[in-house]
């Protein structure tokens, strides 16, 4: 078992109890989805006022609701096409809210550079989801690209709890751009009946890293997670021009700083 898989198993223990309570109370899964997005809006407010630790705690609560709604729907036999649509639509609101909170924060700090970084992250985060939805109206499945919504949310929480939001934004932005490119390329290959990039040999390792098709809780997934966490934690905030760090930093100096 991989370390990300182990973390998932550990987290499931309290979540099973919460799911059981919701099933016993017969709380409708659509209600849980709505509560989740409302709580995420509260997290966005906390981010907007630079209360990162509070935002991290609120995001944990919000995403408990986001995680359990599908499980509760399954247990109560309330799965439906509308429920899937409702869940997907409100997920987009949550994504937009969190990044809008950061855009508001950086605009207050006078950091137009990070307003742009957050805005681009918002665009490509939404495009990651849109590219998959649009592709799957044409091909059977388009689950490629590393940076999906669960990874984004976990990274937001890590950025909030460690005050490394600048590093987190760069990671989400770059890997979201790559995920959109992956989905466009995958759809092109699938629609034209062309072979997928090979996974054997040195070129195969490159393809596995940058044309992501592996599942979560696998060794390649763990390696990406380790690389991301190392970048976020070990890169000094000043090197990234972190708006919440002391001093303008390298990026700030290059782009005019405060």
Secondary structure, 3 states (H helix, E strand, C coil): CCHHHHHHHHHHHHHHHHHHHHHHHCCCHHHHHHHHHHHHHHHHHHHHCCCHHHHHHHHHHHHHHHHHHHHHHHHCCCCCHHHHHHHHHHHHHHHHHHHHHHHHHHHHCCCHHHHHHHHHHHHHHHHHHHHHHHHCCCCCCCCCCCCCHHHHHHHHHHHHHHCCHHHHHHHHHHHHHHHHHHHHHHHHHHHCCCCCCCCCHHHHHHHHHHCCCCCCCCHHHHHHHHHHHHHHHHCCHHHHCCCCCCCCHHHHHHHCCC
